[in-house]
């Protein structure tokens, strides 16, 4: 994984999961939250994080519970109604960010791999056809300097030198890595052990089709995401302001609390909804 904050994220995941996953109620409540995307991400990063999907969902439930309890205690002590909606927002945001962090890293890596899937496949086919050796094909791609995939292939080569089967190692990696395009292309090659003359052209067409669909999906989502950010930035502060006036806080400094809440919410939404998704298309 390529992440400067990977060490801190791993430590946070392990600390929270260690405490919250030990509570049976949190684990039971978190089980329905487990998704296929979360399972795939945890399986792919098993060696990196050593964490299970049910531990992440239990941690999300624990975060919500602790935040809500803290908010209720703060409300009891301060008697400020603004604490209740602020606590609810913080609980949802913190648990959502924790839940989707590993998934977003996984999907970002999938886009990076998909960007180079066609080139990787062509290089793999060239080396495999030239030498009739899966090991040489692995070395050729490993030395090519592709993001993520070259390092992964070097790890496979290291294990092969220790006596493991290269075909089984490559199949295992391809089954868990996030790019469906790369998975289908390379698995077809190593399982068939033979190449039709038109196969390279077919792979190129399929890779371009996936890239085009990804691009169209990304651009189609931009307008909806901008509308969500705009609505949250305009209507939510307006609703909270009217609520404060209704509760009798219209002439008190409590309105100042809306400023940091509004700014934090806007920044979080901007980062989550308008995050860069151009790994496929940048140089």
Number of C-alpha atoms within 10 A of each C-alpha: 12 10 9 8 8 13 12 11 16 15 12 13 19 18 12 18 23 16 13 22 23 14 14 11 13 21 21 15 15 21 16 10 17 16 12 10 17 23 14 18 24 22 18 19 18 12 9 13 18 12 18 17 23 22 24 30 28 30 29 29 25 25 23 21 15 13 20 20 13 13 20 16 13 15 16 12 9 10 12 12 15 18 18 16 12 16 20 14 15 20 21 16 17 14 20 14 15 18 20 16 13 21 18 16 15 22 16 20 21 21 20 21 24 25 24 17 27 21 15 23 22 18 17 22 22 15 20 22 15 11 11 14 11 19 20 16 20 22 17 20 24 22 12 13 11 17 14 15 20 19 16 18 22 17 13 24 22 13 14 15 11 9 9 13 14 18 16 12 16 20 15 11 16 19 16 16 21 23 20 17 23 24 19 13 24 21 16 13 17 17 10 9 12 13 14 9 8 8 14 17 12 12 20 16 13 15 23 16 13 15 19 13 12 17 15 11 11 13 12 11 12 13 10 12 16 15 11 15 19 15 12 16 17 13 11 14 17 13 11 16 16 14 15 19 14 10 11 10 17 14 9 10 8 13 15 9 12 17 11 10 14 15 12 13 20 17 13 14 20 16 11 15 16 14 9 9 16 15 15 18 11 7 5
